[in-house]
């Protein structure tokens, strides 16, 4: 169908398909009458041109008229929104895990094959000037978890949930600050402390209020946010005076090109948990974790680099907390060489606890990160009691194809502290005199983009256990293989 004919059909559909439910809305009623008038004028103009024998020039004449008098837009709409856009994705991945160390399998003995399906449906509404809203529903499940659709399951590893649901207003308080309230994604920097965790079946989001302000001179963007992570005792008829909630507060700033060819991030995060839990020395106490840090990332010509440093102070279950962590990386891309290889090196470090019974905590707390691709894709390590070294190679053998290979050497920073998995939960406790060498990991990922709306990735990892694993109970090497296909619409 010609573009002018389609536009005319849209105008007719907008007029004929109007719902009586809009009759009480003066603005919608006015727009409806204008659309009907445009359609009448268009019909008269078409009849006039046909009467003149316009022939092949009819389409051009109609197209010119539509440019001068655009009809109401076709598409999904709502009674109280200017427009609404529907999008989403379908993601499937299959994986085989062979002896992969996890919190529930510290010996690394399980063998498992599983297929996962995640479906996301998102609606973005442009409600009025400077006012928007988003709703995203996600469903995630393991293949075969639901034997039949007449017996649906809603479990921790499957079912449907609200991923996002927020409204956003520009300059709500007259000072140029954007306000977003509701369930939303909070993701900053390399996501080492605060990330979306998109590799997970659902991913992570927060029930939060976010205030953003952009200073036009330096281009600095400042985010101030507050999130309720856990709401405890909500259902009790008479909640106790201390409601035991867990709260996240944060200030995050980003300044482009603040340093020579480098962007500068600075942040301050507070995690406060009023639930009393047992400390190292046997006492009970609350948790207050202050985390301050900076991140620098930049590139010039063939060289790219990044570094991040964070310190923590406060209390963990009543114990005094004092810890720090660091990260540094550099890469070099040979753009004039076949397959445009990028060679990279990286170092990561996070303090551990030298005495797990003295009431002083030196183990860095990883907070709410996306750790999956940060310290090896096998997820056997976190930014906690860790020292890691990486050598990497990235290749582009053809258009829309990429190959990434990494070699990791992993160490626990203190052998008396625990070995922590990607979720920050101990896989194994330490032991006096244990080796610090956790093991080595080889990662290989092949990615293909058949088009801009589809991505296929095939990857695998092999973990070779080191002295720490053998000194704390033994184990074996681990293997993981996966195929992941995602389509956006």
Beta strands, then each sheet from edge to edge (+ up, - down):
strand 1: 83-98
strand 2: 111-128
strand 3: 131-142
strand 4: 159-169
strand 5: 177-184
strand 6: 206-215
strand 7: 220-230
strand 8: 246-259
strand 9: 262-278
strand 10: 284-300
strand 11: 303-316
strand 12: 319-333
strand 13: 342-350
strand 14: 360-361
strand 15: 386-395
strand 16: 401-411
strand 17: 419-420
strand 18: 426-428
strand 19: 437-451
strand 20: 454-465
strand 21: 478-488
sheet 1: 14+ 12+ 11- 10+ 9- 8+ 7- 6+ 5- 4+ 3- 2+ 1- 21+ 20- 19+ 16- 15+ 13-
sheet 2: 17+ 18-
end
